C-alpha cells in the first residue's frame, strides 16, 4: 500500500530488547536486511529476537519466544 498526503510527518519509535523479552539479562539478536521489489521502493527490515527462545514461556508477562520485525523505506525520496 502506498499512502499519499499533503504534508510531511516524522515518526519516532524507540525499540529495545524489552520488546522481545522481559528478562533484562537475555541476550538479544539484532539483524537487518534490505529487500527490493520491482514496483515499490526498497525496504529495510530489522529483526529483533532472543538468541535462545523459550517456547511458551513468559517473564514479567512478556513472551520469551517470537520476534519483532520493523520495516520501512531504506532510502528517503525528496
N, C-alpha and C positions, 0 to 999 in steps of 0.2 A: 504494500500500500504506500502510495506517495501522497504526502499532505502538502498543500499549498496555502499560503496565507499572506496577509498584507503587512506583517511586521515580524521582526526578529525576536526570538526569546533565547535565553540561556537557561540550561538545566544543570543543576549541580547534584551529584549523587556521591555519597561517601560510602565506599564498600570496604569492609574489612573481614577478617576471618570469622567474626562472630555471626556473620550471616549463614555460615555453614557448620558451626559448632558452638555449643555453649561452654565448652571446656577450653579455657584460655591457654592451657598447656598443649593443646592439639597442634600437630604440625599441619600446615595448610599448603596445598599445592596450587600454584597460580600458573596459568598458561594463556597464551594469546595466539589467535590465528586470524589471517586475512582470507576472505572469500570473495571471489569476483564472479559476477553474473553478467551476461551479455546485455541485459536491458535495464539494469539498475546500478547505482554506484557501488563501489567496492565496500564490503562490510568488514569491520574488525570486531571479533568476539573474544571476550575474556571469560575464562572458565576458572572458577574457584571451587575447591572441594578439599575435604580432609585427605591427607596422604593415605591413611588407613581408615576406611569407613567401617562403622559398627552398625551392621544391619539391624533395623527395628529397635534401635536404642536411642534414648533421649538423655540429655544432660541439661538441667535447668530449663526444661520444656522446649528444647531445641533438638531437632533430629540430628543424629550423628552419621547420616548417610545422605547421599544425593549430592547435587552440585548446583551452583548458581551460574547461569550464563547471562552475560550482559553484552548486548550488541549495539553498535552504532556505526555511522559512516566513518571510513578510515581517512577520508580527506574531506575538507570543507570546500564547498563551492561558493564563490563570491559573485 
